[in-house]
């Protein structure tokens, strides 16, 4: 390493030029990086929806869900399959192996489904993406005077413009005008045997155009002959159309012009509107995509004659806010770290030299991110923000050691060479060890690695860059600006060095008390955490002022009825202070429907924002709105703040069994006896016992003595159980169906004609009995086995503790014939997080151990260096206990960072001790001397890291996002508690593990170190 330093000092212009080029490249790379909220990764879940009109949950489960599950499960990419069947709708939740290409997996799944022989009327699966595939822009188009027809045409043109915009993957357009002619058969017609298919066939035949050949006139000139049906033209023409052997269409059916708004609708701030959602193409710059979309929308609003275009939601502002916030906190942290260095060195020149490490290392990390095609997002920026506190450490150690030489009056060039060379092994081993701490986050697999791969790469790159900067740029710049002391003195005799001696002597002498006490304290902290002293959750609330929710109406509720029933909700919205950008939809599928199995065609969805500075914050609005909604909408009401990130804050337990009735009974018992009575204490809201829900069902049972086939019964009922397309009238679609009210009329059903096997015609009431029963509203299967779920939202921070309390209470119940699966919801994410992070920490410690063995050539001393890691939990968990902040993913990332810093401090002490021992200093004196030599860099690095993370811990910007205040709290608490005890614990462990005898003068090679008189301080090998 000394040779490298000499080479750099001899070629200082080259080093300065190379540094400038790296800085320039990093700045250029920063301008080229794509910006988005989260890194690109494939969420290991495929969500598919299959519409099956006319099939109830039980039939859909047996005839569709189970065959699909058997077909899909053998696929290599598929890990597990869960299905949720409800009335006319099946949702598939297919877990994929981590690292699978979701698009390819969805194509394979779709092919398996298409190859199945499924019931008629099922077209295939529609896939919706996971948390990654969410709209980047949501806008509404509000027509003038409520003219949805006029706005729909312009909206279709706008959709095409948006789809042509760079970065836009797809555009969903909902609501608006979709006119059609609806032919509704009467009960009398059905009783006469007229079917919807018969009428639809007649209407389609009237629209056929057939080539009948060619006729030639007397001159032989050919004329083509075309046969056409009667012109329909309009409602009157359709009504007059004759049905052979029956009469006219008008005599058997009611015909009217209808619109899509009759089946569902969308409103924006109370006015009829169209809803428009824009999705980003994978791999494209999210901010640029949003900006391009907003430009198109802005231009469209200026040209629209039909109304206005209002943007309700866009992600670019959140991304820019998060980036600004993290840059602010990182910049402030860097400034605070530099101030700390100045307070220790009391030298402006020395402080500026050390400060070079921060921008150079960070820019190098950005350069690597650019070269690898990574993006700027809250994860990578958070990595750079927390790296600020660590990348300066190597520079501090080198500079502080150079400073020692200059204080003794050593010539400047020699001070650069010796000062850097003496600590080269220590900083190289500590930097590589710290990199080994972060690298496993992205390599151990699982959800954490999927999210944090870019984080681990960029932090590792910045850490390795800091090592390079410390041994090249620091001595080169130092050679320009630093000067030897005018009054040489021995830095080992300063006040700080003397103060550490008693603590180190105590650790050596009372090691059999120090070590057990540290272990007992650590165990006590672990017990306190296990007993709930620290709230535990997967991810924190990111504090957005936007809310989403649903209101469940009765199945079959028409749009007109829904408008009336939702009026109280709209009036309640009007009372919310600061409410803006309200969108309400009914009967229109939205992106959220793909994730919520309870969302159906009779579900109203709403979305709104709250202005900053309003009298009520989002939490208060959520609480008040929930209380209102649960009173007003008994079938179901939900409201929650929108969060940027993987789902969190949910409770779920699955009830597995072989009998649907027992599953339903258990779900009802758990809800009635445990969840509802304790909802307030546990912070449970929106409790949904899906397994216990039932809907009325009419069972038509064929008589044993009836000469009738099942196919004949199905044919008789076909006229009232679906809609049949019947071509178009111009551009307007025509559909034929029975009056929906007939399904609830037993007399009408009994009067339906049905044909016997010998051709006789009977009435359905003559050959079948009718019985109304309760049927399961949902039929769930997990891995092929019957299951039912109970879900709720958790409003308290301690989601893991609440799950634990619920489980303890539920397991006291006598639930016969079922088993409970608790690895669901937030508990699943939390358990997975602890498992993944625990594995990452274990791998990191093993890697660090091998790095230390490689550098120190010893197995015993790495144990000494790693020992303080165990006791770092005392400070980190203790800080969470004191502040009340949760133990979650950000806190665990902070614990990893803490491991790296503490290892670095331990290495400084052990490396100095080993050097002194090799110089012939006796063991205890070497330990004390090492503490005196290294106390200043240890305190400087710890203090600089604390200062760098202080803005993040305080949440100064309010934009911490997923990397929250808990991370800073863990690191700061751990360092505050662990730094000074390190000067006690490391000596104690060193004394415990070191079994080498003290060296004599004869053991020391005369060329390695000169003999030191007893009265002289032994510092030659280090200074």
Secondary structure, DSSP 8 states (H G I E B T S, - for coil): -HHHHHHHHHTHHHHHHHHHHHHHHHHHHHHHSEE-SS-----SEEEEEEE-TT--HHHHIIIIIHHHHHHHTTSTTEEEEEEEEETTEEEEEEEE-TT--HHHHHHHHHHHHHTS---TT----EEE--TTS--SEEEEEEEGGG-HHHHHHHHHHHHHHHHTSTTEEEEEEEES---EEEEEE-HHHHHTT--HHHHHHHHHHHT-EEEEEEEE-TT--EEEEEEE-----SHHHHHH-EETTTEEHHHHEEEEEE-GGGT-EEEETTEEEEEEEEEE-TTS-HHHHHHHHHHHHHHHHHH-SSEEEEEEEESHHHHHHHHHHHHHHHHHHHHHHHHHHHHHH--HHHHHHHHHHHHHHHHHHHHHHHHTT-EESHHHHHHHHHHHHHHHHHHHHHHHHHHHHHHTT--HHHHHHHHHHHHHHHHHHHHHHHHHHHHGGGTS-HHHHHHHHHHHHHHHHHHHHHHHHHHTHHHHHHHHH----SS---GGGSHHHHHHHHHHHHHHHTHHHHHHHHHHHHHHHHHHHHTTSS-B-SS-----SEEEEEEE--TT--HHHHHHHTHHHHHHHHTSTTEEEEEEEES---GGGGT-TT--TTEEEEEEEE-TT-SS-HHHHHHHHHHHHHHH-TT-EEEEE--SSS--SEEEEEEEES-HHHHHHHHHHHIIIIITTTHHHHTEEEEEEGGG-EEEEEEEEE-TT----HHHHHHHHGGGS--EEEEEETTEEEEEEE-GGGGG-HHHHHT-EEE-TTS-EEEHHHHEEEEEEEEES-EEEETTEEEEEEEEEE-SS-HHHHHHHHHHHHTTS--TTEEEE---HHHHHHHHHHHHHHHHHHHHHHHHHHHHHHHH--SHHHHHHHHHHHHHHHHHHHHHHHHT--BSHHHHHHHHHHHHHHHHHHHHHHHHHHHHHHTT--HHHHHHHHHHHHHHHHHHHHHHHHHHHHHHHHTSSS--TTS-HHHHHHHHHHHHHHHHHHHHHHHHHHHHH-------GGGS-TTT-----TTS---TTT-
